[in-house]
Amino acid sequence: TKFLETVFNGMEKDDLFIFTTLSGMGIDIQLLKQNAKALSPPHHLNFLNPKSVSLLLEKIGFEVLEAITPGKLDMDILKNHKEGITEPFWRNVIDYSSDAELDKMQKFISASGLSSHMMITCRRPV
């Protein structure tokens, strides 16, 4: 939070702050758990999600304009690391879905806030 407070204090009123980071609610992180490549200390020790990062930013004083998960690689990551998936349902989804079906799932995952790639747009209020 110190970093975000420093950013906030260095901004003019109505300035935008846009950043991307990983979401701990991302489907690949949730399914692969300790096998997720995104878990790479010391780079990624804590994971926020669209709701928690919004709460944190608002507590500091930012106005959150958008917190989305526009990711496009979640299903590819799961497909490439399916040996790390322990839930039988999801292994079957990966094994038996066509590329077109996986693409539809990816679009749903992104639109539903369930991708591990997150983008936040916020501003310092006027």
Summary of the structure (lengths in Angstrom):
residues: 126
radius of gyration: 16.7
end to end distance: 21.4
largest distance: 52.0
contacts: 360
relative contact order: 0.28
helix: 48%
strand: 17%
